[in-house]
């Protein structure tokens, strides 16, 4: 009995001995499991915290991006704001659903944390994939939004006009007053001048005209705003003040706003006093309007009408002299019935040359209702005022400087008095040796040019031949030359092939020839107005210039000595020799273009009032 109990105890102890190590192993496994569970729980909690922080950060970034995109869309005037908001709402809903799924997955993961490690690992992988999928979905949304934004840009461009919004600040009243006072500008109606090119509402294609210029000239700054609004304008300014672009930019802007599919019709008419001025204006408008498909045709006398008639069939702009324009109208070759933009350039000069009746006939053939009329002139005589009162409606008159004819203040005037005409040739050669020491030079567009004015055609030919025999590269420009020869001579002078040009007064008005450093009046003109226009060929575009005038006092010159002295005095120059040798009388007129002349130095009380004849 005792033995059996002992054996049982021994067996039990053996079993306990065998079971004890197994129990130890089992105990170690449970500890490790608990440790793993706690580690996994901490890791999953850390992942959850990291995921929550990441989602909050992404949500904040998305919110800021949406605000920035909404602000940009509002600034750009995007038309698909409603669609963008709908897309944002949809993306937000999708994100909320994903977040809910992720939360539910995390809750399941926490509830099954006692499960196998492989399940936890799989859940972590799924969570990381979901978090990685969210940025990719946001990228897709961004791509879709950028595509929609790019698609909306052409639509906005097509619905808007080609005239960009002005980025320049509106000048204050004090700035406007200071600008008008600085440039001696008088306005008949208050306007806001365009003090910079950025302030102009013009098509982008016209801005190439402003290249090389810092700001508009005074006449441009004050005539562009009313002209672009469709109002009638009168511009009174000195020569070389930029009047061609003053009326050219609004004309081209108006044509560019028209449909290009419409049949070509003459809608803009520019009337000029001379062929040279008409051709110069034509070249300027063609250079600016040609790239936009705007056809400009110049019509003037001295050439065959056939080519001009053919060109008129596709014309949008016609620039010409009064005689040839009226001739083509009477022939039925030039239809002006659709002209809604009319320009009279150098109006006082055209009236002075006796074109008033032609001008009135031309205007009568243009569109009467809705026509915009612009007149530009160096003076404001009674005849021009009557014309403006007849054909313009409440025009804005812009006067830069004085409305009386005054010399360009940037031109230094020098007058040399001679006893005999024969002294002129020697004095001319003396000046040319200083002004043009290199008689012949290769074509140079930047070379300074010298313009010699004479009174008669034969005199021009003689002086030209004299200079050519002396070795100078010289051309002439006068009425006895054919039109082609005149154009070649003028072009050679413009591009610098010849630096000397001997011309009659045909080239004295309106021509813009660059880099004319000096004007020499070899013979004095018939009127003081022509003198002022002659010397106005230099000192253009803000540059300074010089004029040298030969004065003998013969024939008509003696009666102009007083007016010449006044012009010199008003410009800050004096000529003592002129005042000593000639009477300083000034011929008065009823106005600056027409009228009878009379002396103002005669004591009318001493003149007999009645003539009595002896029997």
C-alpha positions as CSV (number, residue, x, y, z in Angstrom):
1,X,0.0,0.0,0.0
2,X,2.8,2.3,1.0
3,X,4.7,1.3,-2.1
4,X,1.8,2.0,-4.4
5,X,1.4,5.5,-2.9
6,X,5.1,6.1,-3.3
7,X,4.9,4.9,-6.9
8,X,2.0,7.2,-7.6
9,X,3.8,10.1,-6.0
10,X,6.8,9.3,-8.1
11,X,4.8,9.1,-11.3
12,X,3.1,12.4,-10.3
13,X,6.4,14.1,-9.6
14,X,7.6,12.8,-13.0
15,X,4.6,14.1,-14.7
16,X,5.0,17.4,-12.8
17,X,8.6,17.5,-13.8
18,X,7.7,16.9,-17.4
19,X,4.7,19.3,-17.3
20,X,6.7,22.0,-15.6
21,X,8.9,22.9,-18.5
22,X,5.9,22.8,-20.8
23,X,4.1,25.2,-18.4
24,X,7.1,27.5,-18.5
25,X,7.1,27.4,-22.3
26,X,3.3,28.1,-22.3
27,X,3.8,30.9,-19.9
28,X,6.5,32.6,-22.0
29,X,4.3,32.3,-25.1
30,X,1.4,34.1,-23.4
31,X,3.7,36.9,-22.2
32,X,5.0,37.3,-25.7
33,X,1.5,37.4,-27.1
34,X,0.4,40.0,-24.6
35,X,3.5,42.0,-25.4
36,X,2.8,41.7,-29.1
37,X,-0.8,42.7,-28.5
38,X,0.2,45.8,-26.6
39,X,2.9,46.7,-29.2
40,X,0.4,46.2,-32.0
41,X,-2.2,48.2,-30.3
42,X,0.3,51.0,-29.7
43,X,1.4,50.8,-33.3
44,X,-2.1,50.8,-34.6
45,X,-3.0,53.7,-32.4
46,X,0.1,55.5,-33.6
47,X,-0.9,54.8,-37.2
48,X,-4.4,56.0,-36.5
49,X,-3.1,59.2,-34.9
50,X,-0.7,59.7,-37.8
51,X,-3.5,59.0,-40.3
52,X,-5.8,61.5,-38.5
53,X,-3.1,64.2,-38.4
54,X,-2.3,63.5,-42.1
55,X,-6.0,63.8,-43.1
56,X,-6.4,67.0,-41.1
57,X,-3.4,68.4,-42.8
58,X,-4.6,67.4,-46.3
59,X,-8.1,68.6,-45.5
60,X,-6.7,72.0,-44.5
61,X,-4.5,72.2,-47.6
62,X,-7.4,71.3,-49.8
63,X,-9.5,73.9,-48.2
64,X,-6.8,76.6,-48.7
65,X,-6.4,75.5,-52.3
66,X,-10.1,75.7,-52.9
67,X,-10.2,79.2,-51.5
68,X,-7.2,80.2,-53.7
69,X,-8.8,78.7,-56.8
70,X,-12.1,80.3,-56.0
71,X,-10.4,83.7,-55.6
72,X,-8.5,83.3,-58.8
73,X,-11.6,82.2,-60.7
74,X,-13.5,85.3,-59.3
75,X,-10.6,87.6,-60.3
76,X,-10.4,86.1,-63.8
77,X,-14.1,86.3,-64.2
78,X,-14.4,82.5,-64.9
79,X,-17.7,81.5,-66.3
80,X,-17.8,78.0,-64.8
81,X,-17.9,79.0,-61.1
82,X,-21.0,76.9,-60.5
83,X,-19.5,73.8,-62.1
84,X,-16.3,74.2,-60.0
85,X,-18.3,74.5,-56.8
86,X,-20.3,71.3,-57.8
87,X,-17.0,69.5,-58.4
88,X,-15.7,70.7,-55.1
89,X,-18.8,69.4,-53.3
90,X,-18.6,66.0,-55.0
91,X,-14.9,65.7,-54.1
92,X,-15.7,66.6,-50.5
93,X,-18.5,64.0,-50.3
94,X,-16.2,61.3,-51.7
95,X,-13.5,62.3,-49.2
96,X,-16.0,62.1,-46.3
97,X,-17.1,58.6,-47.5
98,X,-13.5,57.5,-47.7
99,X,-12.8,58.9,-44.2
100,X,-15.9,57.1,-42.8
101,X,-14.7,53.8,-44.4
102,X,-11.2,54.3,-43.0
103,X,-12.6,55.0,-39.6
104,X,-14.8,51.9,-39.7
105,X,-11.8,49.9,-40.9
106,X,-9.8,51.3,-38.0
107,X,-12.5,50.4,-35.5
108,X,-12.7,46.9,-36.9
109,X,-8.9,46.7,-36.7
110,X,-9.0,47.8,-33.1
111,X,-11.8,45.3,-32.3
112,X,-9.8,42.5,-34.0
113,X,-6.5,43.5,-32.5
114,X,-6.5,40.2,-30.6
115,X,-6.5,38.5,-34.0
116,X,-3.5,37.3,-35.9
117,X,-0.6,39.7,-36.7
118,X,-1.0,39.0,-40.4
119,X,-4.5,40.5,-40.3
120,X,-3.2,43.6,-38.6
121,X,-0.4,43.9,-41.1
122,X,-2.9,43.5,-43.9
123,X,-5.2,46.2,-42.4
124,X,-2.2,48.6,-42.0
125,X,-1.3,48.0,-45.7
126,X,-4.9,48.7,-46.7
127,X,-4.9,51.9,-44.6
128,X,-1.6,53.1,-46.2
129,X,-3.0,52.3,-49.7
130,X,-6.2,54.3,-49.0
131,X,-4.1,57.2,-47.7
132,X,-1.9,57.0,-50.8
133,X,-5.0,56.9,-53.0
134,X,-6.4,60.2,-51.6
135,X,-3.6,62.4,-53.0
136,X,-3.9,60.7,-56.4
137,X,-7.6,61.4,-56.5
138,X,-6.9,65.0,-55.5
139,X,-4.4,65.2,-58.4
140,X,-7.0,63.9,-60.8
141,X,-9.4,66.5,-59.5
142,X,-6.8,69.2,-60.0
143,X,-6.1,68.0,-63.6
144,X,-9.8,68.1,-64.4
145,X,-10.2,71.6,-62.9
146,X,-7.1,72.9,-64.9
147,X,-8.5,71.4,-68.1
148,X,-11.9,73.1,-67.5
149,X,-10.1,76.3,-66.7
150,X,-8.1,76.2,-69.9
151,X,-11.2,75.3,-71.8
152,X,-13.0,78.3,-70.4
153,X,-10.2,80.7,-71.3
154,X,-10.7,80.6,-75.0
155,X,-14.5,81.0,-74.5
156,X,-13.9,84.1,-72.4
157,X,-11.5,85.4,-75.0
158,X,-14.0,84.8,-77.8
159,X,-16.8,86.5,-76.0
160,X,-14.7,89.5,-74.9
161,X,-13.5,92.3,-77.2
162,X,-9.9,92.5,-78.5
163,X,-9.4,95.7,-76.6
164,X,-7.6,95.0,-73.3
165,X,-8.6,96.6,-70.0
166,X,-6.6,99.6,-69.0
167,X,-4.0,98.9,-66.3
168,X,-3.1,102.6,-65.8
169,X,-4.5,104.6,-62.9
170,X,-6.8,107.4,-63.8
171,X,-5.0,110.7,-63.3
172,X,-6.2,113.0,-60.6
173,X,-7.6,116.5,-61.3
174,X,-4.5,118.1,-60.0
175,X,-2.3,115.9,-62.4
176,X,-4.5,116.8,-65.3
177,X,-4.3,120.5,-64.5
178,X,-0.5,120.3,-64.2
179,X,-0.2,118.5,-67.5
180,X,-2.4,121.0,-69.4
181,X,-0.5,123.9,-67.9
182,X,2.9,122.4,-68.7
183,X,2.1,121.9,-72.3
184,X,-0.1,125.1,-72.7
185,X,-3.1,123.0,-73.7
186,X,-6.6,124.6,-74.0
187,X,-9.7,122.4,-74.1
188,X,-13.1,123.5,-75.2
189,X,-14.6,120.6,-73.2
190,X,-13.2,118.9,-70.1
191,X,-11.7,115.5,-70.8
192,X,-9.2,113.1,-69.2
193,X,-6.0,113.0,-71.2
194,X,-4.3,109.7,-71.9
195,X,-1.0,110.4,-70.1
196,X,0.4,107.0,-71.0
197,X,0.0,104.4,-73.7
198,X,-1.3,101.9,-71.1
199,X,-4.3,104.1,-70.5
200,X,-5.6,103.6,-74.1
201,X,-8.3,101.1,-74.9
202,X,-7.0,100.0,-78.3
203,X,-6.5,96.6,-79.9
204,X,-3.3,94.9,-79.0
205,X,-2.2,94.9,-82.7
206,X,-2.0,98.7,-82.7
207,X,0.4,98.9,-79.8
208,X,3.4,98.4,-82.1
209,X,2.9,102.0,-83.2
210,X,4.0,103.1,-79.7
211,X,7.4,101.4,-79.9
212,X,10.2,103.8,-79.4
213,X,8.1,106.4,-77.7
214,X,7.9,107.0,-73.9
215,X,4.5,108.6,-73.8
216,X,1.9,110.3,-76.1
217,X,2.5,113.7,-77.5
218,X,0.2,116.4,-76.1
219,X,-2.1,116.5,-79.1
220,X,-2.3,112.7,-79.0
221,X,-2.9,112.5,-75.3
222,X,-5.9,115.0,-75.5
223,X,-7.5,113.9,-78.8
224,X,-7.3,110.1,-78.4
225,X,-9.9,109.8,-75.6
226,X,-12.7,111.8,-77.3
227,X,-11.9,110.3,-80.7
228,X,-12.0,106.8,-79.4
229,X,-15.4,107.6,-77.9
230,X,-16.7,108.5,-81.3
231,X,-16.8,112.3,-80.8
232,X,-15.9,115.0,-83.3
233,X,-12.5,116.6,-82.7
234,X,-10.6,119.7,-83.8
235,X,-6.8,119.5,-83.1
236,X,-4.7,122.6,-83.3
237,X,-1.0,122.0,-82.9
238,X,2.4,122.9,-84.4
239,X,4.0,120.8,-87.1
240,X,5.7,117.6,-86.1
241,X,3.4,117.1,-83.1
242,X,2.2,113.6,-84.0
243,X,-1.1,114.4,-85.6
244,X,-1.0,111.4,-88.0
245,X,-1.2,108.9,-85.2
246,X,-3.7,111.2,-83.4
247,X,-6.3,110.4,-86.0
248,X,-4.8,107.1,-87.3
249,X,-5.1,105.1,-84.1
250,X,-8.9,105.8,-83.6
251,X,-9.5,105.1,-87.3
252,X,-7.8,101.7,-87.2
253,X,-9.3,100.8,-83.9
254,X,-12.8,101.4,-85.3
255,X,-12.0,99.2,-88.4
256,X,-10.6,96.4,-86.4
257,X,-13.8,96.2,-84.4
258,X,-15.7,95.5,-87.6
259,X,-16.3,91.9,-88.9
260,X,-13.6,90.8,-91.4
261,X,-16.2,88.8,-93.4
262,X,-18.0,91.9,-94.5
263,X,-17.5,93.1,-98.0
264,X,-14.7,95.7,-98.3
265,X,-16.1,99.3,-98.3
266,X,-14.5,102.7,-97.9
267,X,-15.2,103.6,-94.3
268,X,-12.4,106.0,-93.5
269,X,-11.4,109.0,-95.6
270,X,-8.4,111.2,-95.0
271,X,-8.1,114.4,-97.1
272,X,-4.6,116.0,-97.3
273,X,-3.4,119.1,-99.1
274,X,-0.4,117.6,-101.0
275,X,0.5,114.3,-102.7
276,X,3.5,113.8,-100.5
277,X,1.6,114.2,-97.3
278,X,-1.1,111.8,-98.6
279,X,1.5,109.2,-99.4
280,X,3.2,109.6,-96.1
281,X,-0.1,109.1,-94.2
282,X,-0.9,106.1,-96.4
283,X,2.4,104.5,-95.6
284,X,1.8,105.0,-91.8
285,X,-1.7,103.5,-91.8
286,X,-0.7,100.6,-94.1
287,X,2.2,99.6,-91.8
288,X,-0.2,99.5,-88.8
289,X,-3.4,98.2,-90.4
290,X,-1.9,95.9,-93.1
291,X,-1.2,93.0,-90.7
292,X,-4.9,93.1,-89.6
293,X,-6.1,92.9,-93.2
294,X,-7.0,96.6,-93.5
295,X,-6.4,97.9,-97.0
296,X,-5.4,101.6,-97.4
297,X,-5.2,103.3,-100.8
298,X,-3.6,106.6,-101.7
299,X,-5.1,108.6,-104.5
300,X,-3.5,111.8,-106.0
301,X,-2.9,113.5,-109.3
302,X,0.1,113.1,-111.6
303,X,-0.3,109.3,-112.0
304,X,-2.6,107.1,-114.0
305,X,-6.1,106.7,-112.5
306,X,-6.4,103.1,-113.7
307,X,-4.3,101.5,-111.0
308,X,-6.0,103.6,-108.3
309,X,-9.5,102.6,-109.5
310,X,-8.5,98.9,-109.3
311,X,-7.1,99.3,-105.8
312,X,-10.3,101.1,-104.6
313,X,-12.3,97.9,-105.1
314,X,-10.8,96.4,-101.9
315,X,-10.2,99.6,-100.0
316,X,-11.1,100.2,-96.3
317,X,-9.2,103.5,-96.1
318,X,-8.7,106.2,-98.8
319,X,-6.1,108.9,-98.3
320,X,-5.8,111.5,-101.0
321,X,-5.8,115.1,-102.3
322,X,-9.1,116.9,-102.8
323,X,-8.9,117.2,-106.6
324,X,-8.2,113.5,-107.3
325,X,-10.8,112.3,-104.7
326,X,-13.5,114.4,-106.2
327,X,-12.5,113.4,-109.7
328,X,-12.8,109.7,-108.8
329,X,-16.1,110.3,-107.0
330,X,-17.5,112.1,-110.1
331,X,-16.4,109.1,-112.3
332,X,-18.2,106.7,-110.0
333,X,-15.0,104.9,-109.2
334,X,-15.0,105.9,-105.5
335,X,-18.1,105.3,-103.3
336,X,-18.0,107.4,-100.2
337,X,-21.5,106.7,-99.0
338,X,-20.3,104.4,-96.2
339,X,-17.6,106.7,-94.9
340,X,-18.2,107.1,-91.2
341,X,-14.8,108.4,-90.2
342,X,-13.6,111.6,-92.0
343,X,-10.3,113.4,-91.4
344,X,-9.3,116.8,-92.8
345,X,-5.6,117.0,-92.3
346,X,-3.9,120.4,-92.5
347,X,-7.3,122.0,-93.0
348,X,-6.0,125.5,-93.0
349,X,-3.5,124.7,-95.7
350,X,-6.2,123.1,-97.9
351,X,-8.4,126.2,-97.6
352,X,-5.4,128.4,-98.2
353,X,-4.9,126.6,-101.5
354,X,-8.5,127.2,-102.6
355,X,-9.9,123.7,-102.0
356,X,-12.8,124.8,-99.9
357,X,-15.5,124.0,-102.6
358,X,-13.9,120.7,-103.3
359,X,-13.9,119.8,-99.7
360,X,-17.5,120.7,-99.2
361,X,-18.4,118.5,-102.3
362,X,-16.4,115.6,-100.9
363,X,-18.1,115.8,-97.5
364,X,-21.5,115.9,-99.2
365,X,-20.8,112.5,-100.7
366,X,-20.0,110.9,-97.3
367,X,-22.4,109.4,-94.8
368,X,-24.4,112.1,-93.2
369,X,-25.8,110.3,-90.1
370,X,-23.4,108.9,-87.6
371,X,-20.3,110.2,-89.3
372,X,-17.3,111.2,-87.0
373,X,-15.3,114.1,-88.4
374,X,-11.8,115.1,-87.2
375,X,-10.0,118.3,-88.3
376,X,-6.3,119.0,-87.7
377,X,-4.7,122.3,-88.4
378,X,-1.7,124.4,-87.3
379,X,-4.0,127.5,-87.0
380,X,-7.6,128.3,-86.3
381,X,-8.6,130.9,-88.8
382,X,-12.2,132.0,-89.5
383,X,-12.5,129.8,-92.7
384,X,-11.6,126.7,-90.7
385,X,-14.0,127.6,-88.0
386,X,-16.8,128.0,-90.5
387,X,-16.0,124.6,-92.0
388,X,-16.0,123.0,-88.5
389,X,-19.3,124.7,-87.6
390,X,-20.9,123.3,-90.8
391,X,-19.8,119.7,-90.7
392,X,-19.1,118.9,-87.1
393,X,-21.4,118.3,-84.1
394,X,-20.3,119.7,-80.8
395,X,-16.6,119.0,-81.4
396,X,-13.9,118.8,-78.7
397,X,-11.3,121.4,-79.6
398,X,-7.8,120.8,-78.4
399,X,-5.3,123.6,-78.8
400,X,-1.7,122.9,-78.0
401,X,0.1,126.2,-77.6
402,X,-1.4,129.1,-79.5
403,X,-4.1,128.9,-82.2
404,X,-2.1,131.6,-84.0
405,X,0.7,130.4,-86.2
406,X,3.9,130.3,-84.2
407,X,7.4,128.8,-84.9
408,X,8.6,125.6,-83.4
409,X,10.3,126.6,-80.1
410,X,12.9,123.8,-80.5
411,X,14.2,125.3,-83.8
412,X,17.1,127.7,-83.5
413,X,16.5,130.5,-86.1
414,X,19.3,132.4,-87.8
415,X,18.8,135.1,-90.4
416,X,21.5,136.4,-92.7
417,X,20.9,139.7,-94.6
418,X,22.6,140.1,-98.0
419,X,23.1,143.1,-100.3
420,X,23.0,141.0,-103.4
421,X,21.5,137.6,-104.5
422,X,24.9,136.6,-106.0
423,X,26.3,136.2,-102.5
424,X,23.9,133.3,-101.7
425,X,25.8,130.6,-103.5
426,X,29.1,131.2,-101.7
427,X,27.4,131.4,-98.3
428,X,25.5,128.2,-99.0
429,X,28.7,126.4,-99.8
430,X,30.3,127.8,-96.7
431,X,27.4,126.4,-94.5
432,X,27.5,123.0,-96.2
433,X,31.2,122.6,-95.6
434,X,30.4,122.8,-91.9
435,X,27.1,120.9,-91.9
436,X,28.0,118.2,-94.4
437,X,31.8,117.8,-94.5
438,X,31.4,114.4,-96.2
439,X,29.9,115.1,-99.6
440,X,29.2,111.5,-100.5
441,X,28.4,108.9,-98.0
442,X,26.9,105.4,-98.2
443,X,23.2,105.0,-97.3
444,X,22.8,105.8,-93.6
445,X,19.2,106.1,-92.1
446,X,20.6,107.8,-89.0
447,X,22.7,110.4,-90.9
448,X,21.6,114.0,-90.4
449,X,19.9,115.6,-93.5
450,X,19.8,119.1,-94.8
451,X,16.8,120.5,-96.6
452,X,17.3,123.6,-98.9
453,X,14.2,125.5,-99.8
454,X,13.8,127.7,-102.9
455,X,10.9,129.7,-104.2
456,X,10.7,128.7,-107.9
457,X,11.1,125.4,-109.9
458,X,13.8,126.8,-112.2
459,X,15.7,128.0,-109.1
460,X,15.5,124.5,-107.6
461,X,17.0,123.0,-110.7
462,X,19.9,125.5,-110.8
463,X,20.8,125.1,-107.2
464,X,20.6,121.3,-107.5
465,X,23.0,121.3,-110.4
466,X,25.4,123.7,-108.7
467,X,25.6,121.4,-105.6
468,X,26.0,118.3,-107.8
469,X,28.9,119.9,-109.7
470,X,30.5,120.6,-106.3
471,X,30.5,116.9,-105.6
472,X,27.4,116.6,-103.3
473,X,24.9,113.7,-103.5
474,X,21.8,115.8,-103.9
475,X,18.2,115.5,-105.3
476,X,15.5,117.9,-106.2
477,X,11.8,118.0,-105.4
478,X,9.6,120.4,-107.4
479,X,6.5,120.5,-109.6
480,X,8.2,120.0,-112.9
481,X,9.2,116.5,-111.9
482,X,7.1,113.5,-112.6
483,X,5.3,111.8,-109.7
484,X,7.6,108.8,-109.8
485,X,10.7,111.0,-109.8
486,X,9.4,113.0,-106.9
487,X,8.7,109.8,-104.9
488,X,12.1,108.4,-105.6
489,X,13.8,111.7,-104.6
490,X,11.8,111.8,-101.4
491,X,12.5,108.1,-100.6
492,X,16.2,108.6,-101.2
493,X,16.2,111.5,-98.8
494,X,14.2,109.5,-96.2
495,X,16.5,106.4,-96.2
496,X,19.7,108.5,-96.2
497,X,20.9,107.7,-99.7
498,X,21.0,111.4,-100.3
499,X,21.5,113.8,-97.4
500,X,20.7,117.0,-99.4
501,X,17.4,117.9,-100.9
502,X,16.5,121.1,-102.8
503,X,12.8,121.6,-102.7
504,X,10.1,124.1,-103.4
505,X,7.3,124.7,-100.9
506,X,5.5,121.5,-102.2
507,X,7.4,119.6,-99.5
508,X,7.1,122.2,-96.8
509,X,3.9,121.2,-95.3
510,X,3.1,118.1,-93.3
511,X,5.9,115.8,-94.3
512,X,7.6,113.9,-91.6
513,X,11.2,113.4,-92.7
514,X,13.4,112.0,-90.0
515,X,16.7,113.4,-88.9
516,X,16.5,116.7,-90.7
517,X,19.2,118.6,-88.8
518,X,19.0,121.9,-90.6
519,X,16.7,123.8,-93.0
520,X,18.2,126.5,-95.2
521,X,15.9,129.0,-96.8
522,X,17.9,129.9,-99.9
523,X,15.1,132.2,-101.0
524,X,12.5,133.6,-98.7
525,X,8.9,132.4,-99.2
526,X,5.9,134.5,-100.2
527,X,4.2,134.4,-96.8
528,X,5.4,134.3,-93.2
529,X,3.1,131.2,-92.8
530,X,5.2,129.3,-95.4
531,X,8.4,130.4,-93.5
532,X,7.1,128.8,-90.3
533,X,6.1,125.6,-92.1
534,X,9.4,125.4,-93.8
535,X,11.5,125.6,-90.6
536,X,9.0,123.1,-89.1
537,X,10.6,120.3,-91.1
538,X,13.3,120.2,-88.5
539,X,13.0,120.0,-84.7
540,X,10.3,117.2,-85.1
541,X,9.4,114.5,-82.6
542,X,10.9,116.4,-79.6
543,X,14.3,116.9,-81.3
544,X,16.1,120.2,-81.7
545,X,16.9,121.7,-85.0
546,X,18.3,124.8,-86.8
547,X,17.2,127.1,-89.6
548,X,19.3,129.4,-91.7
549,X,17.5,132.0,-93.7
550,X,18.9,134.2,-96.5
551,X,17.2,137.6,-96.6
552,X,17.9,140.3,-99.3
553,X,14.8,142.5,-98.9
554,X,14.1,142.5,-102.6
555,X,10.6,142.3,-104.1
556,X,8.2,140.8,-101.7
557,X,10.7,140.2,-98.9
558,X,10.8,143.9,-97.8
559,X,7.1,143.8,-96.8
560,X,7.6,140.7,-94.7
561,X,10.6,142.0,-92.7
562,X,8.3,143.2,-89.8
563,X,6.5,139.8,-89.5
564,X,9.8,137.9,-89.7
565,X,11.2,140.1,-86.9
566,X,8.0,139.4,-84.8
567,X,8.4,135.6,-85.3
568,X,12.0,135.8,-84.2
569,X,11.2,137.9,-81.2
570,X,8.4,135.6,-80.1
571,X,10.7,132.6,-80.3
572,X,13.5,134.4,-78.3
573,X,15.8,135.3,-81.2
574,X,16.8,138.7,-82.6
575,X,18.3,140.0,-85.9
576,X,19.7,143.5,-85.4
577,X,20.7,143.8,-89.1
578,X,17.1,143.1,-90.1
579,X,15.7,145.7,-87.8
580,X,18.2,148.3,-88.9
581,X,17.8,148.0,-92.6
582,X,14.1,147.4,-93.1
583,X,10.9,148.9,-91.7
584,X,9.2,146.9,-89.0
585,X,5.7,147.2,-90.4
586,X,3.3,144.3,-90.2
587,X,0.6,143.6,-92.7
588,X,-2.7,142.9,-91.0
589,X,-5.4,140.6,-92.3
590,X,-9.0,140.1,-91.6
591,X,-7.9,136.6,-90.5
592,X,-4.8,134.5,-90.8
593,X,-5.6,133.0,-94.2
594,X,-7.7,135.4,-96.3
595,X,-8.3,139.1,-96.3
596,X,-6.9,142.4,-97.5
597,X,-3.6,143.7,-96.3
598,X,-2.8,147.2,-95.1
599,X,0.0,149.0,-93.4
600,X,-0.3,150.0,-89.7
601,X,2.4,152.6,-89.7
602,X,0.5,155.2,-91.7
603,X,-1.0,158.2,-90.0
604,X,-4.6,158.1,-91.4
605,X,-5.4,161.5,-90.1
606,X,-2.8,163.0,-92.4
607,X,-4.3,161.4,-95.5
608,X,-6.7,163.5,-97.6
609,X,-10.2,162.2,-97.3
610,X,-11.3,163.7,-100.6
611,X,-9.5,163.9,-103.9
612,X,-10.2,167.2,-105.8
613,X,-9.3,167.4,-109.4
614,X,-8.5,170.8,-111.0
615,X,-10.7,171.9,-113.8
